[in-house]
């Protein structure tokens, strides 16, 4: 039974303690931003590695980054019915 969770947040790491009856379990989650690339004057990571308790749990590698690209208004239109989403 988890009584409560305390979370501390920074730019790249999330530390949290899980309090159970009679014990405290601590874990740290961290995102490491790798391979910075500058496009149109904006610097962003090309790779993001996610770690939990010091062990890598996932990796995101972008294939392309585009800023201020026009998108269709139809993406934000409310469908006439739920069945229309299929």
N, C-alpha and C positions, 0 to 999 in steps of 0.2 A: 504494500500500500504506500503510495507516494503522498506525503503530507503537503509539500510545496517545492517549487523549483525557484532558485535565485539565479538570475542571469546578469552577467557583466558584459558590456559590449564595447569594443573599440573598433577602429577602422578595419582591421583584418582578422580579429580574433573574437570569439564568443566564448566566454567561460561560464559554466553553469555548475551549480551544486544541486544534487538531488537528495532531498532529505526524506529518509524513510524512518520508520520507528527503530530507534537504537543504532542507526548507522548513517553516515554521510558518504555519498558517492560523488566524486568530482570528475568532470570531463571538460576538455577544452576543444573547441572547434576553431579552425583557422583556415582562411583563404589566402593563398600565396599568389600574388599577381606577378606573372612572368612575361618576358619578351615584350616590353613596351613598344608600341608602334604609334607614330604620329601621322594622322590623316586629317587634312583640312585644318591643321593647327590644333587638333585635339589628340592628346595622348591617352591611349587605352591599352590594357593588357591583351596580348594575343592568346595567352594561355592562363587559365585559372585552375590551380590545384587546391582541392579541399582536403583537409586533414581533420581527423577526430582522434583525440588523445595521442597525437604524434604520428598516427598512421594514415597514409594517404587513402582516402575513400572514393575520390572521383577526380576527374580532369575534364575541363571544358577547353577545347581548342577551336577557335573561330576560323572559318574559311574566308570570310570577308566581313568588312565593317563599312557601312555607309551611313552618313549623317544627312538629315534633312531631305530624305528621299520622299517624293510625293507618293501618297497612298490613296486608294480609292475610298470615297465616302461610304460606299456600299459595305465596307467592312464594319462600319459602326451602325448600320441600319438595323432596327429591330425587326426580326422576322414576323411575318403575318401569323404564323403558328409554330408551335414546337416541331411539328412534323416537317416544316419547311427547312429545318436544320440538317436533314439527312442528305 
